[in-house]
Amino acid sequence: QVQLVESGGKLVQAGDSLRLSCAASGRTVSTLTVGWFRQAPGKEREFVAGMHLFSASTSYKASVKGRFTISRDNAKNTVYLQMNSLKPEDTAVYYCAARKSGGILTGGSAYDYWGQGTQVTVSS
């Protein structure tokens, strides 16, 4: 069992920066890959960024590449999503997820553990 808790979501203005955190607990050694997903009202949940926990290899959704950065602090069992130059279209509930296998996959069904989500709202 792995528990994930996201935090850091808030109301910001377009162009602002925000860092989301995902704190993991439980049997974290059983996971190899972490991802950030988001879901806007009326839309499907979509992949935002992912990372191999061993190699630190990363992958990003095209629309956020260059603006968002996924990183980790192994000592704190925490993964971060640094979001810069935020746009109104980034507004969504952001979730962190982890999977037991090592591949960074974009489909949510590939992930085994999920956090509760944190709301990010970007005003224009």
N, C-alpha and C positions, 0 to 999 in steps of 0.2 A: 504494500500500500504506500502510495506517494501522495502527499498533500501539497498543493500549490496555492499560493495566496498572492494576488496582484494588488498593487497599490500605486498611487501617484496620479490617478486620473483627476482632472479638474476642468473647469471652464477657462479657456484661454482665448486670446485674439489671434487672428490670422497673422502669420509671421513669427509667432512666439515659439519657444522651445519648451519641451517637457520631457521628463525622464520617468518611465514606468519601471517598477520593480516587480519581480516574481520571486518570492521566497519559497524554497522547497524544504520539505521535511519528510520524515519517514524513510522508506527504503530507497533513497536516492541513487544508490550504487547500481540499482537495477535499470536505470535510464541512461541512454546514450545520446539522445537528441532532444533539443528543446526548440519550440517554435512560438511565435506570437501570431495570433489571429485577431481579426476584428469583425464585428457585425454591426452594420448600420440598420436603422429602421427599414423594414420591408425588403431587406436584401439578405442574401446568403452569407454565411460566415466565410471569410476569405483569409488566405495565408498572407502574412505581412513579412515575416523574417524568421529565419531558422539558423541553428548553429549545432555543429558537432561538438559535444562537450570535451572530447579528447583532442581533436585536431584543431579546434577553433575555426574550422571552415564555416563560412556563412553563405546564406542565400537570401535574396530579397525580392519582393514583389517589384516589378519594374517601376511602378508609379511612386515608390518611396525610396528607391535606390539613390544614394547621394544625399538624402535628407535624414533617413533613419539609420541608426546603428545598433546592432544587437551585440551585447557583451556579457561577460560573466565574471563573477568573483567566487571562485571555488571554495575559498575559506569560509565564505558566508552562505554558501549554497544558494546563491542569488543570481538571477539573470536579469539584465536590464534592457530596456528599449529606449534609446535616446532619440527623441523626435525633434527635428529642427525644421524651421520654415513651414510650420503647420498651416494647413489649408482647411477651409470649411468641409471639404470632401473627406477629410481625415476623421471627421466626427463619427464615433462608433463606440461600442463597448469593446474593449480590448481584453483578450484572454491569453494566458500563457498555457502551454501544453507541453507534455513530454512523452516520448515514446521509448520503448525498450530497445528497438533496433537502431543501428547507426546512421541510416540514410536520412537526409533532410528531404522530407516529402511535403507537398503542398496540400494534400487532401486531409481534412480534419479527421476522417475515419481511421487514418493511420496512427493517430496518437492515442495513447493509453490513459493519460491523466490530464485533467483540466482544472484550472482555477475557476473562481467564481465570476471573474470579470471586473473591470474597472472602467467607468465612464469617462470618455474624453470628448469634450465639446469645444469646437473651434468656431468662434463667431467671426463674422465678416466685418 
